[in-house]
Amino acid sequence: MWRDVAGNKPYVSFIHLNLLDDPDAPIKRHRFGVETGVNGLISELKAMRNAGVNHIGLHFRRNELPIEWALKHIGEHVLPKFHN
């Protein structure tokens, strides 16, 4: 429906993320976001990409572990799945 209205303009979405230490923690949905490990986050981001989302912002307000840890794990395990 976005493409019908906006044409080729990028579609942006946001996720309130609580990244868990267990990489295989299943996705638990909450309002505007998810609680999951890196593998669940990869799955969620791929699904959003397949649905036509061009840009995704991650909000860490709900993150229970140190932000430095979460950013490091996303950089090491998630981003390489989306960038060559």
C-alpha positions in Angstrom: 0.0 0.0 0.0 3.0 2.3 0.8 4.3 1.9 -2.8 0.8 2.8 -4.2 0.9 6.1 -2.4 4.6 7.0 -2.3 6.1 5.3 -5.3 9.8 4.8 -4.9 10.2 6.8 -1.7 11.9 4.7 1.0 9.8 3.1 3.7 11.2 3.5 7.2 10.2 1.6 10.3 11.5 1.3 13.9 12.0 -1.5 16.4 12.1 -1.1 20.2 14.7 -3.8 20.9 15.7 -5.8 24.0 18.6 -7.8 22.6 19.2 -10.8 24.8 22.5 -12.6 25.5 21.3 -15.9 24.1 21.7 -15.7 20.3 18.9 -18.2 19.8 16.4 -16.6 22.1 13.0 -16.7 20.3 11.3 -13.5 19.3 8.9 -12.2 22.0 6.8 -9.4 20.6 5.9 -6.3 22.6 4.4 -3.0 21.7 6.5 -1.5 18.9 9.2 -4.1 19.1 10.8 -7.3 20.1 12.9 -9.1 22.7 15.2 -11.7 21.1 18.7 -12.8 20.4 20.8 -11.9 17.4 19.4 -14.8 15.3 15.8 -13.7 16.0 16.8 -10.1 15.1 18.3 -11.2 11.8 15.1 -13.1 11.0 12.9 -10.1 11.9 15.1 -7.7 9.8 15.0 -10.1 6.8 11.2 -10.3 7.1 10.9 -6.6 7.2 13.3 -6.2 4.2 11.2 -8.8 2.3 8.1 -6.8 3.1 9.7 -3.7 1.4 11.1 -1.8 4.4 14.2 0.2 3.3 15.5 1.6 6.6 15.1 0.4 10.1 15.9 2.3 13.3 16.7 0.4 16.4 15.6 1.9 19.8 17.4 0.6 22.8 15.2 2.1 25.6 14.0 -1.4 26.5 17.4 -3.0 26.3 18.3 -4.6 29.6 22.0 -5.3 28.8 24.7 -2.6 28.4 24.2 -0.7 25.2 27.9 -1.2 24.3 27.4 -4.9 24.4 24.3 -4.8 22.2 25.9 -2.5 19.6 29.0 -4.8 19.5 26.9 -7.9 18.9 24.8 -6.2 16.3 27.9 -5.0 14.5 29.6 -8.5 14.7 26.6 -10.8 14.0 23.7 -8.9 12.4 25.1 -6.2 10.1 27.3 -8.6 8.1 24.1 -10.5 7.1 22.9 -7.3 5.3 26.1 -5.8 3.9 28.7 -7.4 1.6 
